[in-house]
Amino acid sequence: MTLQQPENDQATDEQLVAQIAAGDEQSKAAFFMLYERYERLTLAFIRTRVARSDADDLQQEIWVKVWGGTATFQGGNYRAWLLTIASRHIIDHYRKQRRMHEATSDFDEKAAPTEDTPLDVIIDQEVKRVFASCLERLDQPSKQVVQRRLVGDPYDDICKELEITEAKAHKLLFHAKAQLRTCVEVNSQ
């Protein structure tokens, strides 16, 4: 069976999902067509449910899940499937926050602080070294977006300085996160 390769924005969601599931060289292009088609919808959906400071990062995490979960799409309403993933991820986000809050509220402030062992310090330094090395391997625009997001700069400021659209900044960060994750995993073993 030959899949119809989406050549333009006229491809249906189902055609694009089938192309992504095929895992060939056209899958990335198909994924980004879906991303461009729905990224504003998902971001608006997220921003109505979480703090604005968390929205951009959740957007990226959700699209990573979409990329990895495309094989679970059974057909039908892609938009509903996508927003279900977003809803579940937002719920998980709040669960994590609650667990972190509970863990910190149970912390006994009178307890002696634990000191890092020399091994902990060495491991921490190695992780930082590997991450810095991987960051240097990124192309300049991706590297700038990552560095600016790491210090908490909002997308608006980043886009103005780099003279790019918000969609382009999201794409750069999405690709950069995947590259960094792979690079750190490979170089940490």
Secondary structure in CASP SS format (residue, H / E / C, confidence):
PFRMAT SS
TARGET T0000
AUTHOR 0000-0000-0000
METHOD secondary structure of the structure
MODEL  1
M C 1.00
T C 1.00
L C 1.00
Q C 1.00
Q C 1.00
P C 1.00
E C 1.00
N C 1.00
D C 1.00
Q C 1.00
A C 1.00
T C 1.00
D H 1.00
E H 1.00
Q H 1.00
L H 1.00
V H 1.00
A H 1.00
Q H 1.00
I H 1.00
A H 1.00
A H 1.00
G C 1.00
D C 1.00
E C 1.00
Q C 1.00
S H 1.00
K H 1.00
A H 1.00
A H 1.00
F H 1.00
F H 1.00
M H 1.00
L H 1.00
Y H 1.00
E H 1.00
R H 1.00
Y H 1.00
E H 1.00
R H 1.00
L H 1.00
T H 1.00
L H 1.00
A H 1.00
F H 1.00
I H 1.00
R H 1.00
T C 1.00
R C 1.00
V C 1.00
A C 1.00
R H 1.00
S H 1.00
D H 1.00
A H 1.00
D H 1.00
D H 1.00
L H 1.00
Q H 1.00
Q H 1.00
E H 1.00
I H 1.00
W H 1.00
V H 1.00
K H 1.00
V H 1.00
W H 1.00
G H 1.00
G H 1.00
T H 1.00
A H 1.00
T H 1.00
F C 1.00
Q C 1.00
G C 1.00
G C 1.00
N C 1.00
Y H 1.00
R H 1.00
A H 1.00
W H 1.00
L H 1.00
L H 1.00
T H 1.00
I H 1.00
A H 1.00
S H 1.00
R H 1.00
H H 1.00
I H 1.00
I H 1.00
D H 1.00
H H 1.00
Y H 1.00
R H 1.00
K H 1.00
Q H 1.00
R H 1.00
R H 1.00
M H 1.00
H H 1.00
E H 1.00
A H 1.00
T H 1.00
S H 1.00
D C 1.00
F C 1.00
D C 1.00
E C 1.00
K C 1.00
A C 1.00
A C 1.00
P C 1.00
T C 1.00
E C 1.00
D C 1.00
T C 1.00
P H 1.00
L H 1.00
D H 1.00
V H 1.00
I H 1.00
I H 1.00
D H 1.00
Q H 1.00
E H 1.00
V H 1.00
K H 1.00
R H 1.00
V H 1.00
F H 1.00
A H 1.00
S H 1.00
C H 1.00
L H 1.00
E H 1.00
R C 1.00
L C 1.00
D C 1.00
Q H 1.00
P H 1.00
S H 1.00
K H 1.00
Q H 1.00
V H 1.00
V H 1.00
Q H 1.00
R H 1.00
R H 1.00
L H 1.00
V C 1.00
G C 1.00
D C 1.00
P C 1.00
Y H 1.00
D H 1.00
D H 1.00
I H 1.00
C H 1.00
K H 1.00
E H 1.00
L H 1.00
E C 1.00
I C 1.00
T C 1.00
E H 1.00
A H 1.00
K H 1.00
A H 1.00
H H 1.00
K H 1.00
L H 1.00
L H 1.00
F H 1.00
H H 1.00
A H 1.00
K H 1.00
A H 1.00
Q H 1.00
L H 1.00
R H 1.00
T H 1.00
C H 1.00
V H 1.00
E H 1.00
V H 1.00
N H 1.00
S C 1.00
Q C 1.00
END
